Amino acid sequence: MRILMCPIHPSRWFVMGPPRSGTGIHIDPLGTSAWNALVQGHKRWCLFPTNTPRELIKVTREEGGNQQDEAITWFKVIYPRTQSPTWPGDYKAVEILQKPGETVFVPGGWWHVVLNLDTTIAVTQNFASIVNFPVVWHKTVRGRPKLSRKWYRILKQERPELAALADSVDLMESTGIASDSSSDSSSSSSSSSSESNSECDSGSEADGMMHQRKKRKTCVMVGSGNSASQDDCLSKERSSSR
């Protein structure tokens, strides 16, 4: 599988986190998929299908207070509900206990939450591939039009077959992949994302990009292409490492 990312820009992260740190429930931006390779420690994951209703898996302000976006709060408040016999079978969680040397793949559009059980060190990356390119292209055009135009120019030069695929994407049809506008964190970071509406294929996916604490940049480019300018990268706002 060829990853359509710019290797010289920070689309890949080295992350560390202490016990009880982690990432609250979210969907990664622009339909990207992700992998997370654990070097040290143990991570507890719960993943939910893209069609899982937001109201089922998000901690409310009343339930979580100022800590509503923390992973530890999610596991205290929401996780017990997912184990109830009344929890809808269509939205059953995929649970993972990740150990050193193991890599977790997060499909684009899937909700996921991660809790560090001890001190962890990991490497992680968000990416677009041939498989998820139509969805990522759709969401990039809708949510990051300036980025999409620059990306398209490079695709025309370096990967004309993908430029042709981009031309065939119907931007008026839903991708069927959910977006979480509160999530600007990739599956490499631990962030407390601000509350906002979850929507499918909406340009407001980018609106949540200005609500995190620290900025990083993710480049969605062609793996063999020329180096990208800073304007070609997605603004990433993130807090502590996941």
Secondary structure, DSSP 4 states (H G I P E B T S, - for coil): --B-S-TTSSSEEEEEE-TT-EEEEE--GGG-EEEEEEEES-EEEEEE-TTS-HHHHSPPHHHHGGGTT-HHHHHHHTHHHHTSTTS-GGG--EEEEE-TT-EEEE-TT-EEEEEESS-EEEEEEEE-BTTTHHHHHHHHHHH-HHHHHHHHHHHHHH-HHHHHHHHH--TTS--S-EEETT----TTB---PPP--EEES-GGGGGGGGSSSEEEEEE---TTSPPPPGGGEEEEEE-SB-
